[in-house]
Amino acid sequence: MCGIVGVVAKNPVNQLLYDGLMVLQHRGQDAAGIVTADGPTFHMHKGPGMVRDVFRTRNMRALAGFSGIAHTRYPTAGSAWSAAESQPFYVNSPFGIVLGHNGNLTNTEQLKQELFRQDLRHVNTNSDSEVMLNVLAHELQEGATNYKLDPATIFAAASGVYRRCRGAYAVVAMIAGYGLLAFRDAHGIRPLVFGRAETESGTEYMVASESVALDALGFQVVRDVAPGEAILIDPDGTFYSRQCVPDASLNPCIFEFVYLARPDSVIDGISVYETRLRMGVSLAEKIRRQYRHLDIDVVIPIPDSSRPAAMELSKQLNLPYREGFIKNRYIGRTFIMPGQGMRRKSVRQKLNSIAMEFRGKNVLLVDDSIVRGNTSREIVQMARESGARKVFFASAAPPVRYPNVYGIDMPTREELIACGKSEAEIAREIGCDELIYQDLDALREDVRSVNPKVVNFEDSCFSGVYVTGDVTKEYLDGVEAQRRDGAKMADMAAAASAQLDLGLELVE
């Protein structure tokens, strides 16, 4: 779950790219990068942390050019930040190419072997984005005539990427001298949208992970990039598109609507905000059917993603809605933090309760989802410490029982609190008096009803069905082993950092 932006404009794009990343900051807080094209020359700056911390005035001044791409990184596999793996990536052979990627390839190891043994290309990092960049570079090299490209050759190379790369991906890339290339996986799992703005100097184009980035920067949304489609915008602003996968199908990630995307975004014609309202209606209906015995005094959301669902639920059940938790907006999302130690520590730093909203009441807490359960457990405990008589907990999403392999850092099965447990057992684990989960069929209908043209979804973390058809038990075992190793390394790094800080304090 990274954020990507690409712009071809009539004026310098450095500020547009920066502002686009700021709007997409929720999609990754680990690292950020911008590359601009000034004629055939690329200018790059990237680094660790939030967008506002990576770029200074001197960096922005150096990012000259009228086109560019940008990326805000969210790490998967329990990885800590690595300078070598921040994006965009760059290669200079056979053409200068930069690439930023949101998603995850499911055949990375196979591709690495092919690149090394057949394509004679070397990959320097563990990032599947660098693998995809080298696949694209090789396909361009194979199709180029006398090291020259045209739109047909570039689209043929994109078709080669689709043929070789499996998994979920939304990509923005620039080819020096030829323009901006963007494409989306053949299953339409990861989101990608493009728009245009009419200026006095001519038409400008923007591609981004979410429509909110276009809205905020004054671009009019044209449409979503279709699954299996590639679009090319040359340096003069001429727009080309090609459907590269004839049998592509649309299966948007349902977790985008539950949690990942901003509520003011529209993905594949589906308003994220409206889906979350409908999730609240579905939860209310389930409570009426199965939990009438609960004596609920007040509905309290866990900020921020669950607010629309909680508000609509309270309305449907004619119950008071109250804000019981205040969020510290300077703490990162807990479930994407590397290392369990850091994650547990951050929960109390991230939220603080308003005791008067809990004291002597039976409260229904509403959250968007429950993944590991650590945050939920801490929140239930906070509610009890604030004087709640009973604590009921509702999740706007079904139980997360399976890992996600398409670019969301859902942990190993043993870390998923719902894996192999009943709802009663999960309730005991997090310490609540009653636990209410959304039904998967209801969630699908909540999202589908906003745009009935979208029939299917990628919902593997709930259903265990992986739409790419290549995810085996052996593959999952391998991914989970990598995640365990990554989490251990992150915890060790955090412990070493804490020891160093303590040592410095003692010296002082």
Secondary structure by P-SEA (a helix, b strand, c coil): cbbbbbbbcccccaaaaaaaaaaaccccccccbbbbbcccbbbbbbbcccccccccaaaaaacccccbbbbbbbbcccccccccccccccccccccccccccbbbcaaaaaaaaaacccccccccccaaaaaaaaaaaaaaaccccccccaaaaaaaaaaaaaccccccccccccccccbbbbbcccccbbbbbbbbbccccbbbbbcccaaaaaaacccccccccccbbbbbcccbbbbbbbcccbbbbbccccccccccccccccccccaaaaaaaaaaaaaaaaacccccccccccccccccaaaaaaaaaaaacbbbbbccccccccccccccccaaaaaaacccccccccccccccbbbbbccccccaaaaaaaaaaaaaacccbbbbbbcccccccccccccccccccccccccccaaaaaaaacccbbbbbbaaaaaaaaaaaccccccccccccccccccccccaaaaaaaaaaaaaaaaaaaaaaaaaaaaaaaaaaac
